[in-house]
Amino acid sequence: MFDFVSFIPRAIVQSIPLLYGSTGETLTEKSGNLNLGLPGVMYVGGICGVIGAFFYEQSANASGHFSAFLAVLIPLAACLAGSLLMGLLYCFLTVTLRANQNVTGLAMTTFGVGIGNFYGGSLIKLTGSDVPSIALSATSNCFRRHLAIADTSGWFGDIFLSYGFLAYLAILVALFVSYFLNHTRNGLNLRAVGENPATADAAGIDVIKYKYYATCIGCMIAGLGGLYYVMDYANGVWSNDAFGDRGWLAIALVIFTIWRPNIGVLASFLFGGLYILYLYIPTGMELASKELYKMLPYVVTIIVLVISSTKNRKENQGPAALGLPYFREER
């Protein structure tokens, strides 16, 4: 029989980086900025958190005093700072200098992965490790700590209570962003900027400010996905090029959810399940079948893109000015 009690928690853990990434990208795209540098942003967020955790663990070992609060706070702050810098760089190039958003995003993905691999490799050399990875188990234990009641609540605890705080934070952030976009004045202004920046500008809305804020905050949210991957999913182990294609899947999720972060909660769980489904389907020694099951997330993505492109309803489309530079002089 299919082991749902084991499958669901693993699917949720797999989905959290996707949820952070898609939520941050949705907020960014609502401003009209198409940030294809999301994989690089998540990578930088992860490596900045690792750098903060590494040096804190080194100092804690030297002093003999380890604080769980600082072990969480320092990597979290470092992750947000690194992701913010990536957001500012993207905005400076695309909003201030009006560079092509597609080219800039792809360049930032390459840049972010390169930065992560460079500093990750440097830290590995500092540790003198025999394997190409860094293990930050003490910090990881702080991030992965869950309610004690989860261990005594049977299947309910395994499915609903067995996660670190970043998993629950991802859901709360997605729901808050959804509420912000649909039920607040600033959220409506942001959506107006993404739909028609010239009209929004004529109405007195500061287009540049909204683009900067939405993109930078979106990058900070996405960066938390990178931090979660390292500190929770990977048990505090950093290895270069270990993120895989999660950043690209997060971008695809934005279209899959029709730019609605609240739907992104369930959609990310679905993709997380599809990502590991091959581990739970008995295929015996048929490796070819297992490889086909690994393709499920991408096949589903293609099907959704095809279906969404055939439906021209307004509510199923992205912001009208998505990916287009805004020239105020042409208003």
PyMOL commands that set and color helices and strands:
alter all, ss='L'
color gray80, all
select helices_A, chain A and resi 4-29+38-63+68-96+101-127+137-144+148-152+154-160+165-183+185-195+197-202+207-233+246-256+261-279+287-294+296-310+314-316+328-330
alter helices_A, ss='H'
color red, helices_A
select strands_A, chain A and resi 134-135+237-238
alter strands_A, ss='S'
color yellow, strands_A
deselect
rebuild
show_as cartoon
